[in-house]
Amino acid sequence: MKKIHYLFAFVALAFAFASCNPLDKTYKELGPVPQPTITPQNLTVTLSAADYATLPSSNYAKKSLSFKTKDDAAASIPLILASKYPNYPEKSTASVTYAFSPVTVKLADSVFNDVAYTLTHDDYLLLPGNKYADFSASQILKWLPYKYPDPSPNQLALLTFTYYENGVQSEQTQSFLFLNDAWVKIYTISPEQYNSIGKGGNYNDFSSSDNANLPAYFNTFLKADPAVAATAHAGDVQYVSYKYYSGGNFQRVLPLTFDGTNWITAATSATLSFSIINGTWIADNTVYYALGSTDYTFIASIPDIAPQAATDNLKQYGDFSLSGASGWTDDQINTGVIALLKSKFTTAVANQKFVITYEAYSGGTITVTKTFQYNGTTFVYVP
């Protein structure tokens, strides 16, 4: 009987405590416990010293608090975002501004005659398997290690050769720089560009009186070049090769960085976009490309792509007619652009987007922009 009384007393006490639990009031004041968000978030972030500190010790930016290249930033910033914003939902985005280390290239003046070279017939045959006296863009890069088997860091080569693209041959002079253990094609000032600022004629060069104006000249050239402007993003670097006279002829290189508006000699910050795809932060690798004359020729030459009148019209005028006997349908244009993308962007990765701009004609010239995406196998139009 005594144990039963103790049991009743214990139950009553427990009931009383539960009824008067002081934490109940606190929970009610706090409201319901927040649940993890499932709505994609759009973030705008400027990296701080504390953000760089989250990088692994092997990453140089942990100490420098800046990135030397856009590729380095694209590879490293996802690590910061994953640490700073864990478990964010799919399709969240982040516009990230980061510190950028101005690019410097310690390149001694290259004597023009030492770096300028015109390929001979035998030079083309140095590339294994090549039987023709011309090179495509990829072939000339593959050929360089055979011509220059032991290059020095930042070695410059100014090459004149027969260039082949889409069935068309042309003589071109292009510059190549041995940068970070690999040959890369860099930007070369053309005779037309020298001429446009009164530096053309027999010499096509700059001198000491031009030094202060060179960044402005080159910025104008790069912004006016469709091939550069179509893909330029903040943080991109262009190495500009130009002829310079100082008691003799030299070939020099000036690195310029795109700040989002202009090409400048130094930049302190740049911005990249990132998004969560399949649970992982990745850099936005969207390619922006405007079709040029050789691209229209390439599409017009695709067998049975469109009626003969339409392909002839495209070859003649360099834009897609949208009406009459020479008119292109939307599907035909998309098919042609996809074929061009397959040929031009052989290193595309799954889910990469390509924003393509082309000219069309319908009572007047119009500019059309479409988005295509590589699905891992082929390119598809994204309405």
GUGU-755959 format. One line per 10 residues: number of its first residue (from 1); their letters; for each residue x, y, z of C-alpha. Coordinates in pm, 1 decimal, decimal comma, padded with zeros to 6 digits. Layout:
GUGU-755959
NUM) A) X Y Z; ...
//
This chain:
GUGU-755959
1) MKKIHYLFAF) 00000,0 00000,0 00000,0; 00286,5 00232,1 00085,5; 00444,0 00174,1 -00258,5; 00112,4 00254,4 -00428,7; 00092,4 00590,9 -00246,5; 00448,6 00669,9 -00360,2; 00356,6 00580,8 -00719,2; 00049,1 00808,3 -00716,4; 00257,8 01086,9 -00569,3; 00523,5 01047,8 -00840,8
11) VALAFAFASC) 00265,8 01051,2 -01120,5; 00097,2 01359,3 -00976,2; 00429,0 01539,5 -00944,6; 00525,8 01451,7 -01303,4; 00190,6 01574,3 -01429,8; 00223,9 01897,8 -01238,4; 00574,5 01957,5 -01373,3; 00463,3 01891,8 -01729,7; 00169,0 02127,5 -01686,3; 00387,7 02405,8 -01551,3
21) NPLDKTYKEL) 00701,2 02350,9 -01761,6; 00853,7 02701,0 -01787,3; 01017,6 02611,9 -02120,7; 00675,6 02583,2 -02288,6; 00638,0 02958,7 -02277,4; 00983,3 03006,5 -02424,9; 00911,2 02769,6 -02715,6; 00582,5 02948,3 -02787,7; 00757,8 03285,1 -02791,3; 01024,0 03156,9 -03031,1
31) GPVPQPTITP) 00763,5 03020,3 -03266,9; 00803,4 02708,6 -03483,9; 01154,0 02571,4 -03541,9; 01274,3 02693,6 -03887,3; 01306,3 02425,3 -04151,8; 01592,2 02404,9 -04405,7; 01511,3 02616,2 -04712,0; 01432,0 02433,5 -05034,4; 01404,0 02749,5 -05243,4; 01711,0 02828,2 -05459,7
41) QNLTVTLSAA) 01901,8 03126,1 -05324,7; 02062,5 03406,1 -05528,0; 02369,7 03539,3 -05350,4; 02599,9 03834,8 -05408,1; 02932,2 03781,0 -05231,6; 03258,9 03972,3 -05197,2; 03528,1 03745,3 -05059,3; 03691,3 03849,8 -04730,4; 04020,1 03742,9 -04572,1; 03824,2 03493,6 -04361,5
51) DYATLPSSNY) 03683,8 03336,4 -04680,0; 04027,8 03281,6 -04832,2; 04133,7 03127,0 -04499,7; 03894,2 02835,9 -04560,1; 04100,9 02721,4 -04860,0; 04344,1 02430,8 -04815,0; 04700,8 02524,4 -04723,5; 04819,5 02406,2 -05066,4; 04619,0 02683,4 -05236,5; 04834,4 02995,6 -05284,1
61) AKKSLSFKTK) 04530,4 03225,6 -05247,0; 04505,5 03127,7 -04880,8; 04806,8 03352,6 -04820,1; 04793,2 03596,2 -05111,5; 04417,8 03665,5 -05062,4; 04385,3 03694,4 -05440,0; 04384,8 03482,8 -05754,7; 04628,6 03510,2 -06044,0; 04393,2 03379,4 -06313,1; 04022,7 03338,3 -06376,1
71) DDAAASIPLI) 04070,9 02961,8 -06403,5; 04228,2 02952,0 -06057,6; 03935,2 03148,9 -05918,4; 03683,0 02923,3 -06092,1; 03847,1 02613,9 -05942,2; 03895,1 02750,4 -05588,9; 03588,9 02961,0 -05511,2; 03351,9 02657,7 -05509,1; 03551,3 02530,7 -05208,1; 03483,1 02858,9 -05028,9
81) LASKYPNYPE) 03113,8 02853,7 -05120,3; 03075,4 02493,5 -05004,1; 03223,4 02590,4 -04667,3; 03032,2 02917,5 -04638,6; 02695,4 02796,0 -04767,1; 02667,6 02420,6 -04700,2; 02353,9 02231,6 -04796,2; 02211,7 02510,2 -05011,0; 01941,1 02385,8 -05249,1; 01989,4 02292,0 -05613,1
91) KSTASVTYAF) 02007,0 02579,3 -05865,7; 02118,7 02834,3 -05605,7; 02348,9 03093,3 -05761,3; 02626,8 03319,5 -05637,8; 02787,0 03622,3 -05799,0; 03129,7 03632,9 -05637,3; 03371,5 03925,4 -05645,6; 03728,4 03824,8 -05569,3; 04066,5 03995,4 -05545,5; 04263,2 03967,3 -05866,9
101) SPVTVKLADS) 04641,6 03979,6 -05893,3; 04745,7 04188,3 -06196,4; 04911,8 03972,8 -06459,7; 05277,7 04037,6 -06525,3; 05489,0 03876,5 -06793,9; 05861,9 03923,0 -06751,4; 05950,1 03915,7 -07117,6; 06276,9 04058,5 -07239,1; 06255,7 04256,0 -07561,6; 06244,1 04001,5 -07841,7
111) VFNDVAYTLT) 06449,4 04108,5 -08141,8; 06202,1 04102,8 -08429,7; 06420,8 03900,0 -08663,6; 06480,7 03641,8 -08389,5; 06112,1 03565,0 -08331,9; 05952,8 03637,1 -08671,5; 05946,2 03330,1 -08896,7; 05770,5 03231,5 -09218,9; 05698,3 02860,1 -09252,6; 05845,3 02672,7 -09549,0
121) HDDYLLLPGN) 05696,6 02367,6 -09720,2; 05922,3 02138,8 -09516,1; 05806,5 02300,6 -09190,5; 05449,9 02181,5 -09245,2; 05574,5 01825,1 -09277,1; 05730,4 01836,1 -08929,3; 05383,7 01767,0 -08788,2; 05337,4 01388,0 -08796,7; 05068,3 01278,9 -09039,5; 05035,0 01617,3 -09209,2
131) KYADFSASQI) 05057,8 01609,1 -09590,3; 04947,8 01962,5 -09672,5; 05121,9 02299,8 -09678,1; 04870,1 02463,3 -09446,2; 04761,7 02441,8 -09083,1; 04435,3 02471,4 -08894,0; 04420,8 02648,5 -08557,0; 04474,2 02323,1 -08368,8; 04749,7 02197,4 -08601,0; 04973,9 02501,6 -08559,1
141) LKWLPYKYPD) 04964,4 02454,9 -08180,6; 05052,3 02086,5 -08217,7; 05335,6 02177,6 -08456,9; 05511,0 02429,1 -08228,8; 05675,2 02168,6 -07996,2; 05830,7 02002,9 -08302,4; 05974,1 02332,2 -08428,9; 06077,5 02454,2 -08083,3; 06148,4 02140,7 -07875,1; 06317,5 02324,4 -07587,4
151) PSPNQLALLT) 06147,5 02664,5 -07545,9; 06229,6 02908,1 -07267,4; 05960,2 03042,6 -07032,0; 05765,8 03323,5 -07202,7; 05936,9 03257,3 -07537,2; 05763,0 03435,7 -07822,9; 05712,6 03312,5 -08179,0; 05568,0 03536,2 -08451,6; 05469,8 03300,2 -08732,9; 05352,6 03365,5 -09086,6
161) FTYYENGVQS) 05186,0 03060,4 -09240,0; 04902,2 02937,5 -09459,2; 04591,8 02907,4 -09244,4; 04313,5 02663,2 -09332,8; 03956,5 02685,9 -09203,2; 03631,3 02553,0 -09347,1; 03782,4 02490,9 -09688,8; 03939,8 02837,2 -09717,8; 04314,4 02912,8 -09720,7; 04461,3 03248,9 -09618,4
171) EQTQSFLFLN) 04803,7 03378,5 -09521,3; 04811,9 03489,0 -09159,6; 05065,9 03616,6 -08909,9; 04994,7 03502,2 -08554,8; 05181,7 03523,8 -08224,1; 05238,6 03235,6 -07985,2; 05371,9 03252,5 -07630,5; 05521,3 02967,0 -07428,1; 05328,7 03037,5 -07109,9; 05309,9 02809,5 -06804,9
181) DAWVKIYTIS) 05476,9 02520,0 -06990,8; 05245,9 02530,5 -07292,4; 05227,4 02716,1 -07623,1; 04922,5 02944,9 -07645,1; 04801,2 03167,0 -07926,1; 04793,4 03533,4 -07823,8; 04651,1 03847,9 -07981,9; 04851,7 04009,2 -08263,6; 04805,9 04369,4 -08379,7; 04722,1 04359,9 -08751,4
191) PEQYNSIGKG) 04843,7 04591,9 -09030,5; 04489,3 04730,9 -09054,3; 04494,3 04820,8 -08684,5; 04831,3 04995,9 -08712,9; 04696,1 05186,6 -09009,6; 04378,0 05291,9 -08825,5; 04582,6 05503,3 -08581,5; 04835,5 05634,6 -08831,9; 05104,8 05377,2 -08754,2; 05075,9 05178,6 -09075,2
201) GNYNDFSSSD) 05264,2 05196,4 -09400,2; 05607,7 05043,6 -09442,3; 05679,1 04996,2 -09073,3; 05365,6 04893,1 -08879,6; 05515,7 04959,4 -08538,8; 05505,0 05173,4 -08225,0; 05779,4 05375,5 -08056,6; 05849,8 05549,3 -07724,8; 05612,7 05834,1 -07810,5; 05325,7 05582,4 -07809,7
211) NANLPAYFNT) 05394,4 05419,9 -07471,6; 05134,0 05616,8 -07276,0; 04867,2 05546,1 -07536,9; 04924,0 05175,4 -07595,5; 04668,3 05048,5 -07335,8; 04401,6 05277,3 -07484,8; 04483,9 05171,2 -07842,1; 04474,4 04803,6 -07755,0; 04152,9 04841,0 -07553,8; 03987,9 04993,5 -07861,4
221) FLKADPAVAA) 04112,9 04714,1 -08086,2; 04000,5 04435,2 -07851,5; 03655,6 04582,6 -07792,6; 03602,8 04626,3 -08167,4; 03711,8 04269,6 -08248,1; 03396,7 04049,6 -08264,4; 03593,2 03733,4 -08189,5; 03714,0 03883,5 -07860,0; 03406,4 04083,7 -07762,6; 03170,2 03787,1 -07804,5
231) TAHAGDVQYV) 03338,5 03586,6 -07528,5; 03492,6 03853,4 -07300,5; 03420,7 03819,0 -06928,5; 03559,3 04005,5 -06628,4; 03894,4 03859,8 -06531,7; 03987,2 03741,9 -06882,3; 04341,6 03818,9 -06995,0; 04461,3 03900,1 -07345,7; 04834,7 03901,8 -07421,9; 04879,0 04159,1 -07698,3
241) SYKYYSGGNF) 05176,6 04115,9 -07931,9; 05298,5 04426,9 -08114,6; 05600,1 04554,2 -08308,1; 05809,1 04821,4 -08138,1; 06098,0 05035,1 -08263,9; 06371,3 05148,8 -08025,9; 06697,7 05176,8 -08214,0; 06598,8 04848,1 -08377,0; 06291,5 04634,8 -08436,8; 06146,3 04436,7 -08146,3
251) QRVLPLTFDG) 05831,2 04236,3 -08079,4; 05675,1 04303,1 -07738,6; 05384,7 04162,6 -07538,2; 05149,0 04362,3 -07314,5; 04900,1 04171,4 -07092,7; 04558,2 04335,1 -07053,5; 04280,4 04228,6 -06816,9; 03909,2 04275,2 -06885,0; 03734,6 04451,9 -06595,5; 03387,4 04391,9 -06736,7
261) TNWITAATSA) 03389,6 04707,6 -06948,2; 03743,3 04778,6 -07066,5; 04075,3 04603,7 -07120,4; 04318,1 04756,0 -06872,5; 04679,0 04701,8 -06763,7; 04590,3 04613,0 -06404,1; 04284,1 04497,6 -06217,0; 04222,1 04464,4 -05846,0; 03901,0 04263,2 -05857,9; 03683,4 04055,7 -06086,9
271) TLSFSIINGT) 03349,0 03878,3 -06062,8; 03246,6 03523,6 -06152,2; 02911,3 03348,3 -06138,5; 02857,5 03009,8 -05976,5; 02561,8 02776,4 -05933,1; 02479,1 02451,8 -05759,2; 02443,0 02163,7 -06004,0; 02392,0 01811,2 -05871,3; 02470,0 01931,5 -05521,1; 02804,2 02094,2 -05607,9
281) WIADNTVYYA) 02903,3 02458,4 -05656,0; 03052,9 02504,9 -06003,2; 03165,1 02805,6 -06205,7; 02939,4 02928,5 -06482,1; 03120,6 02815,3 -06797,3; 02870,3 02962,9 -07041,9; 03027,3 03050,5 -07378,6; 02909,9 03360,8 -07564,7; 02980,1 03347,0 -07937,7; 02878,6 03557,4 -08237,5
291) LGSTDYTFIA) 02882,0 03393,6 -08580,9; 03135,2 03532,2 -08828,2; 03166,0 03511,9 -09205,3; 03345,0 03175,8 -09203,6; 03073,3 03033,0 -08978,1; 02798,1 03127,3 -09223,2; 03001,1 02970,3 -09503,4; 03042,5 02654,1 -09297,2; 02666,4 02623,8 -09235,4; 02577,2 02701,7 -09597,8
301) SIPDIAPQAA) 02811,8 02420,3 -09709,2; 02638,2 02150,0 -09502,9; 02475,2 01907,0 -09750,3; 02093,1 01928,6 -09764,0; 02080,6 02170,6 -09469,2; 01831,2 02392,4 -09655,7; 01707,9 02461,6 -10011,6; 01975,5 02565,8 -10259,6; 01834,1 02918,1 -10282,0; 01866,7 02956,9 -09905,3
311) TDNLKQYGDF) 02227,3 02833,8 -09887,7; 02329,0 03045,7 -10187,6; 02172,9 03350,9 -10023,4; 02357,3 03281,1 -09696,1; 02691,3 03249,3 -09875,0; 02629,7 03572,4 -10063,2; 02502,9 03795,5 -09782,8; 02630,1 03639,7 -09460,7; 02294,3 03634,7 -09282,1; 01990,8 03407,0 -09266,6
321) SLSGASGWTD) 01704,1 03514,0 -09488,6; 01373,9 03448,3 -09313,9; 01130,5 03482,9 -09603,3; 01071,5 03394,7 -09965,6; 01232,4 03118,0 -10167,2; 01567,5 03185,1 -09998,1; 01419,5 03172,0 -09648,0; 01552,5 02953,9 -09364,6; 01322,9 02789,3 -09113,2; 01402,0 02808,6 -08743,2
331) DQINTGVIAL) 01472,6 02434,4 -08733,1; 01715,0 02460,2 -09025,9; 01905,3 02741,4 -08857,2; 01921,2 02548,2 -08529,9; 02048,6 02240,8 -08712,6; 02320,6 02447,6 -08879,5; 02426,6 02613,6 -08554,0; 02442,6 02275,3 -08377,8; 02665,1 02138,6 -08654,6; 02890,0 02443,0 -08618,8
341) LKSKFTTAVA) 02909,7 02398,3 -08240,4; 03007,3 02032,8 -08281,3; 03289,3 02136,6 -08512,5; 03407,8 02440,8 -08318,7; 03369,9 02344,1 -07951,7; 03505,5 01991,7 -07931,4; 03596,5 02027,1 -07562,0; 03245,4 02115,0 -07440,5; 03143,8 01956,5 -07110,6; 02806,1 01824,1 -06997,1
351) NQKFVITYEA) 02548,3 02095,3 -06914,5; 02766,3 02373,1 -07061,2; 02560,2 02647,4 -07224,4; 02644,4 02835,4 -07543,8; 02475,9 03169,5 -07609,0; 02492,5 03219,3 -07985,1; 02428,8 03543,1 -08171,4; 02368,5 03554,9 -08546,8; 02239,6 03793,8 -08812,0; 01911,4 03738,4 -08996,0
361) YSGGTITVTK) 01722,7 03933,7 -09259,3; 01349,1 04000,7 -09271,4; 01289,6 04329,9 -09446,9; 01596,9 04451,9 -09260,8; 01889,2 04306,2 -09069,2; 01811,4 04180,1 -08719,0; 02030,6 04022,4 -08451,5; 01908,9 03696,1 -08299,5; 02039,1 03538,5 -07979,2; 01973,3 03174,6 -07888,1
371) TFQYNGTTFV) 02094,5 02939,9 -07617,4; 02220,3 02588,3 -07682,9; 02341,2 02333,1 -07430,4; 02574,5 02037,1 -07452,3; 02405,2 01740,1 -07286,8; 02715,2 01522,4 -07275,3; 02653,9 01375,1 -07620,0; 02535,9 01653,2 -07847,6; 02419,1 02013,4 -07851,8; 02049,3 02093,3 -07812,1
381) YVP) 01853,0 02414,5 -07850,3; 01721,4 02553,1 -07522,5; 01406,4 02761,3 -07586,0
//
